[in-house]
Amino acid sequence: MKKSILLLFIVLIPVLATAQTAEDYFDKGYTKLEQGDDGGALKDFNNAIELNPKYVDAYINRSHAKGNLSDFKGAIQDYNKAIELDPTYDYTYYLRGLIKGNLGDFKGAIQDYNKAIELNPNYAFAYTDRGIAKGALGDYRGAIQDFNKAIELNPNAAAYYNRGRAQLQLDQKDSGCLDISKAGEMGYSKAYDAIKKFCQ
């Protein structure tokens, strides 16, 4: 009897040692995502979610992998699930807004940025990207207000560049070119092409 118990224990040790947790799969997937192995990351996040269907970060990072693989519908579905599990996480609304904006759903993107800002009023990048979405819909004054707020919270080249482009749309050439030049000084490569095209 003792021998059979010992044998069972010895057989179980390798099985237990190789069993991976949802966190193990998540960590592997995250590393692969950072290395650009989106397909491998996707498989690991699938495994993490299979083991823990309420793993919010796994859904969010699986969304990244799906987005990188051009599965935008799948990415939005994962963001929806992450929001269902944790509706208080501002970052998830922001990320879903980015995907919607990339798909041309600027009104839907604005709704998500609104929610991200409601949850975190100091979310500078949400203001920047909401401004971009407003500009895409022709609301240049609303866009400028958002870029102003983004620059107030966290001066960044994208906000200066896009505020400059919005000002040019309103025939505010001097201030627009000044902002685009500022973006160029901050390392925004698109700025110099815009200066040649609009500010010479």
Contacts in CASP RR format, 6 or more apart in sequence:
PFRMAT RR
TARGET T0000
AUTHOR 0000-0000-0000
METHOD contacts of the structure
MODEL  1
MKKSILLLFIVLIPVLATAQTAEDYFDKGYTKLEQGDDGGALKDFNNAIE
LNPKYVDAYINRSHAKGNLSDFKGAIQDYNKAIELDPTYDYTYYLRGLIK
GNLGDFKGAIQDYNKAIELNPNYAFAYTDRGIAKGALGDYRGAIQDFNKA
IELNPNAAAYYNRGRAQLQLDQKDSGCLDISKAGEMGYSKAYDAIKKFCQ
20 47 0 8 1.000
21 51 0 8 1.000
22 47 0 8 1.000
22 48 0 8 1.000
22 49 0 8 1.000
22 51 0 8 1.000
22 52 0 8 1.000
22 55 0 8 1.000
22 58 0 8 1.000
23 48 0 8 1.000
25 44 0 8 1.000
25 45 0 8 1.000
25 47 0 8 1.000
25 48 0 8 1.000
25 51 0 8 1.000
25 58 0 8 1.000
26 44 0 8 1.000
26 45 0 8 1.000
26 48 0 8 1.000
26 55 0 8 1.000
26 57 0 8 1.000
26 58 0 8 1.000
26 61 0 8 1.000
28 44 0 8 1.000
29 40 0 8 1.000
29 41 0 8 1.000
29 44 0 8 1.000
29 45 0 8 1.000
29 48 0 8 1.000
29 61 0 8 1.000
30 41 0 8 1.000
30 61 0 8 1.000
32 38 0 8 1.000
32 39 0 8 1.000
32 40 0 8 1.000
32 41 0 8 1.000
32 44 0 8 1.000
33 41 0 8 1.000
33 61 0 8 1.000
33 64 0 8 1.000
33 65 0 8 1.000
36 68 0 8 1.000
38 65 0 8 1.000
38 68 0 8 1.000
38 69 0 8 1.000
39 65 0 8 1.000
39 69 0 8 1.000
40 65 0 8 1.000
41 61 0 8 1.000
41 62 0 8 1.000
41 64 0 8 1.000
41 65 0 8 1.000
42 62 0 8 1.000
42 65 0 8 1.000
42 66 0 8 1.000
42 69 0 8 1.000
45 58 0 8 1.000
45 59 0 8 1.000
45 61 0 8 1.000
45 62 0 8 1.000
45 65 0 8 1.000
46 62 0 8 1.000
48 55 0 8 1.000
48 58 0 8 1.000
49 55 0 8 1.000
49 58 0 8 1.000
49 59 0 8 1.000
49 62 0 8 1.000
52 58 0 8 1.000
54 85 0 8 1.000
56 82 0 8 1.000
56 85 0 8 1.000
56 86 0 8 1.000
56 89 0 8 1.000
56 92 0 8 1.000
59 78 0 8 1.000
59 79 0 8 1.000
59 81 0 8 1.000
59 82 0 8 1.000
59 85 0 8 1.000
60 78 0 8 1.000
60 79 0 8 1.000
60 82 0 8 1.000
60 91 0 8 1.000
60 92 0 8 1.000
60 95 0 8 1.000
62 78 0 8 1.000
63 74 0 8 1.000
63 75 0 8 1.000
63 76 0 8 1.000
63 78 0 8 1.000
63 79 0 8 1.000
63 82 0 8 1.000
63 95 0 8 1.000
63 99 0 8 1.000
64 75 0 8 1.000
64 95 0 8 1.000
66 72 0 8 1.000
66 74 0 8 1.000
66 75 0 8 1.000
66 78 0 8 1.000
67 74 0 8 1.000
67 75 0 8 1.000
67 99 0 8 1.000
72 99 0 8 1.000
72 102 0 8 1.000
72 103 0 8 1.000
75 99 0 8 1.000
76 96 0 8 1.000
76 99 0 8 1.000
76 100 0 8 1.000
79 92 0 8 1.000
79 95 0 8 1.000
79 96 0 8 1.000
79 99 0 8 1.000
80 96 0 8 1.000
82 89 0 8 1.000
82 92 0 8 1.000
83 89 0 8 1.000
83 92 0 8 1.000
83 93 0 8 1.000
83 96 0 8 1.000
86 92 0 8 1.000
88 119 0 8 1.000
89 119 0 8 1.000
90 115 0 8 1.000
90 116 0 8 1.000
90 117 0 8 1.000
90 119 0 8 1.000
90 120 0 8 1.000
90 123 0 8 1.000
90 126 0 8 1.000
91 116 0 8 1.000
93 112 0 8 1.000
93 113 0 8 1.000
93 115 0 8 1.000
93 116 0 8 1.000
93 119 0 8 1.000
94 112 0 8 1.000
94 113 0 8 1.000
94 116 0 8 1.000
94 123 0 8 1.000
94 125 0 8 1.000
94 126 0 8 1.000
94 129 0 8 1.000
96 112 0 8 1.000
97 108 0 8 1.000
97 109 0 8 1.000
97 112 0 8 1.000
97 113 0 8 1.000
97 129 0 8 1.000
98 109 0 8 1.000
98 129 0 8 1.000
100 106 0 8 1.000
100 108 0 8 1.000
100 109 0 8 1.000
100 112 0 8 1.000
101 108 0 8 1.000
101 109 0 8 1.000
101 133 0 8 1.000
101 136 0 8 1.000
104 136 0 8 1.000
106 133 0 8 1.000
106 134 0 8 1.000
106 136 0 8 1.000
106 137 0 8 1.000
107 137 0 8 1.000
109 129 0 8 1.000
109 130 0 8 1.000
109 133 0 8 1.000
110 130 0 8 1.000
110 133 0 8 1.000
110 134 0 8 1.000
110 137 0 8 1.000
113 126 0 8 1.000
113 127 0 8 1.000
113 129 0 8 1.000
113 130 0 8 1.000
113 133 0 8 1.000
114 130 0 8 1.000
116 123 0 8 1.000
116 126 0 8 1.000
117 123 0 8 1.000
117 126 0 8 1.000
117 127 0 8 1.000
117 130 0 8 1.000
120 126 0 8 1.000
122 153 0 8 1.000
123 153 0 8 1.000
124 149 0 8 1.000
124 150 0 8 1.000
124 153 0 8 1.000
124 154 0 8 1.000
124 156 0 8 1.000
124 159 0 8 1.000
125 150 0 8 1.000
125 154 0 8 1.000
125 156 0 8 1.000
127 146 0 8 1.000
127 147 0 8 1.000
127 149 0 8 1.000
127 150 0 8 1.000
127 153 0 8 1.000
127 159 0 8 1.000
128 146 0 8 1.000
128 147 0 8 1.000
128 150 0 8 1.000
128 156 0 8 1.000
128 158 0 8 1.000
128 159 0 8 1.000
128 162 0 8 1.000
130 146 0 8 1.000
131 142 0 8 1.000
131 143 0 8 1.000
131 146 0 8 1.000
131 147 0 8 1.000
131 150 0 8 1.000
131 162 0 8 1.000
131 166 0 8 1.000
132 143 0 8 1.000
132 162 0 8 1.000
134 140 0 8 1.000
134 142 0 8 1.000
134 143 0 8 1.000
134 146 0 8 1.000
135 142 0 8 1.000
135 143 0 8 1.000
135 166 0 8 1.000
135 169 0 8 1.000
138 169 0 8 1.000
140 166 0 8 1.000
140 167 0 8 1.000
140 169 0 8 1.000
140 170 0 8 1.000
141 170 0 8 1.000
143 162 0 8 1.000
143 163 0 8 1.000
143 166 0 8 1.000
144 163 0 8 1.000
144 166 0 8 1.000
144 167 0 8 1.000
144 170 0 8 1.000
147 159 0 8 1.000
147 160 0 8 1.000
147 162 0 8 1.000
147 163 0 8 1.000
147 164 0 8 1.000
147 166 0 8 1.000
148 163 0 8 1.000
150 156 0 8 1.000
150 159 0 8 1.000
151 159 0 8 1.000
151 160 0 8 1.000
151 163 0 8 1.000
156 186 0 8 1.000
157 182 0 8 1.000
157 183 0 8 1.000
157 184 0 8 1.000
157 186 0 8 1.000
157 187 0 8 1.000
157 188 0 8 1.000
157 191 0 8 1.000
158 183 0 8 1.000
158 188 0 8 1.000
160 179 0 8 1.000
160 180 0 8 1.000
160 182 0 8 1.000
160 183 0 8 1.000
160 186 0 8 1.000
160 188 0 8 1.000
161 179 0 8 1.000
161 180 0 8 1.000
161 183 0 8 1.000
161 184 0 8 1.000
161 188 0 8 1.000
161 190 0 8 1.000
161 191 0 8 1.000
161 194 0 8 1.000
163 176 0 8 1.000
163 179 0 8 1.000
164 175 0 8 1.000
164 176 0 8 1.000
164 177 0 8 1.000
164 178 0 8 1.000
164 179 0 8 1.000
164 180 0 8 1.000
164 183 0 8 1.000
165 176 0 8 1.000
165 180 0 8 1.000
165 194 0 8 1.000
167 173 0 8 1.000
167 175 0 8 1.000
167 176 0 8 1.000
167 179 0 8 1.000
168 176 0 8 1.000
168 177 0 8 1.000
168 180 0 8 1.000
168 198 0 8 1.000
173 198 0 8 1.000
173 199 0 8 1.000
176 199 0 8 1.000
177 195 0 8 1.000
177 198 0 8 1.000
177 199 0 8 1.000
180 191 0 8 1.000
180 194 0 8 1.000
180 195 0 8 1.000
180 198 0 8 1.000
180 199 0 8 1.000
181 191 0 8 1.000
181 195 0 8 1.000
181 199 0 8 1.000
183 190 0 8 1.000
183 191 0 8 1.000
184 191 0 8 1.000
184 192 0 8 1.000
184 195 0 8 1.000
END
